[in-house]
Amino acid sequence: MDELMQQDYIDRMVKSLPVLRASIRITQKELAQRIGITRQSMMAIETRKRPLQWATYLALVLVFQQSKDSMQLLSSLSLFDEGSIQ
């Protein structure tokens, strides 16, 4: 996958993070703990003060794939496809 496509997935993920978190009913702190970053880092990512790295994007996808509701959102918002993890 090229860098532009990765950045497109990242941008869409950042924009959708609050909705995705709400779909699985967890806080920024809980989500941050699940993917191994601080709450402050999660907040900075959501407010676009810190860029979302590809490895963190992939960790988020794995978390959101665990819930039927958020998995449907991932698909409907075109935030992930099988080819994006190459």
N, C-alpha and C positions, 0 to 999 in steps of 0.2 A: 504494500500500500504506500502511495506517495505521501509526502509531507503535507501537501495541500488538503488531501482527503482526511488525513489524521486531524488536521487543525479544524476542519469542518465538523467532524464528529465531536471533538473537544468543545468547540464553541456551542454546539447544540446541547451538549451535556451540561455545560455550565449554566446556560439559560434555563434548563429544565430541572436543575437540582432541587429547588424548593418543592416543586410539584412531585417529583419522584420521592423525596423524603416523606412528604405528607402521605403519599400512597401506601407507604409501609409503616407510617406512624412512628417515626423516630426523630430525635433531635439532631442538630449538627454534631453535638458531642458524641452521641451514640454512633452516628455514621462514621465520624472521624476515628473512633476507637476500632470500629470494624475493619477499616482499611489501613490503620496504622499511622495516622497523622494526628496532629493536635486539633482541638476545636478551633483554635485561633487560625490555623491553616485552612480549615474547612470554611470558616467564615470569610477569610480573605479570598478564597477561590470563588465562593458564591457571590461576593461583592466585586469580583474582577480586579482585586488589588494584587492578586498573585495568580500567575498562570497555572492552569491545570496541566500537569505532565501526563504523558501517554501511559506510563505505568499506573498512575493514580486513576486515570480514566478506566483502564482495564479492571482495576480493583473495584471501582464503582459498578461497572457492568456486572461483575461477579456477584456483588451484594444484591443488586436489583434483579438479577435473574432468579434469585431464590424465592421471590414472591410472584404469584400469578398476576396480581394487579400491576405491579411495577414492570413486570416483564411485558405485559401488554402495552404499557406506556412506552417502553424502550422501542418496541416495534412500531407503534403508531406514530411516534415522533421521529422515526428513522434515526435513532441514536446508536444503533448497533446492528451489524449483520455479521455473519460468520466470517466473512472475508476481512473484517476489520481487526482481527487478532493476529494477523500474519506479521 
